[in-house]
Amino acid sequence: MIPLLFPLLALIAGILSGPHLAPTPLWLCLPLAILVGIARRPLLLVSVFLLGAGLRSAVPAVPPDPGSDAVRLVCKVSRAPEWRGLGV
């Protein structure tokens, strides 16, 4: 269990810091971090951190609540609605 603790902590730290980091530099630095991690085994945690931050930054942001503003919805009805009877 101990060998998985440090990579798990690095992944969680990357996920938590992902919203504060720009996604483009993360994905650009990830291949270099993997190569450096292959050369020096302890530095492989940097690539796990970058992977977690990159995956978190790929999640789309939630749009803001429009509040009480009126919204106009424009659409086209493709077929007639199904009739289910009175009071249904």
VENUR-V389919 format. One line per field, one symbol per residue. phi: phi as a letter, one per 30 degrees, with the letter a starting at -180 (. if undefined). psi: psi as a letter, one per 30 degrees, with the letter a starting at -180 (. if undefined). burial: b if it has 9 or more other ideal C-beta (glycine too) atoms within 8 Angstrom, else e. A space follows every 50 residues. Layout:
phi->???
psi->???
burial->???
This chain:
phi->.dddddddddddddddcedccddddddddddddddddddbeddddddddd ddddddddddddddddicddbcccabddaddddcjdic
psi->eeffeeeeeeeeeeeefeffkkeefefefeeeeeeeeeejeffffeeeee eeeeeeffkkkkllkfbgkkkkkklkkflklkkflkg.
burial->eeeeeebeebbbbbbebbeebebeebeebbeebbebbeeeeebbbbbbbb bbbbbbbeeeeeeeeeeeeeeeeeeeeeeeeeeeeeee
